[in-house]
Amino acid sequence: LHCYDPERDGSAPQKARKIYFVDPILYAIGASWKHGITNIHDWFSKKVSDPSFRGTLFESLVVNHYGRGRERVYFWYSTKTLKEIDLVLPSEKELLLYEVKLRPEPSWKAINHEVKIISPIDFLAANQP
């Protein structure tokens, strides 16, 4: 993902990008190959027990889900306030801002818009058939 620049209403090419794996299994295979791990199942099971890794995995899932079929998908980071928004979805009508968290938290404001929190419960409820 590119970083969102509110002044340009688009990407900020001078800022770093974020990379998300589409498939957690591909991540496990790539990481195990890089680190010389032979038992991918045991290694991945230990990784998933780490709350920080579970948060990263959930963030990747949400960003990939909401980013499908959209041309403009960004994240946002402010060096002044040290705040980050995991998902910025501009549309013709509004700017949608989402922060992905494992636990529900109160929403907050950034770039003059409300930042909505997506927790696993919210994600499942929004994607029920």
Secondary structure, DSSP 8 states (H G I E B T S, - for coil): -EEEETTTTEE-TTS------S-HHHHHHHHHHHHT-S-HHHHHHHHHTSHHHHHHHHHHHHHHHHHTT-S--EEEEETTTTEEEEEEEE-SS-EEEEEE-SS----EEETTEEEEEE-HHHHHHHT--
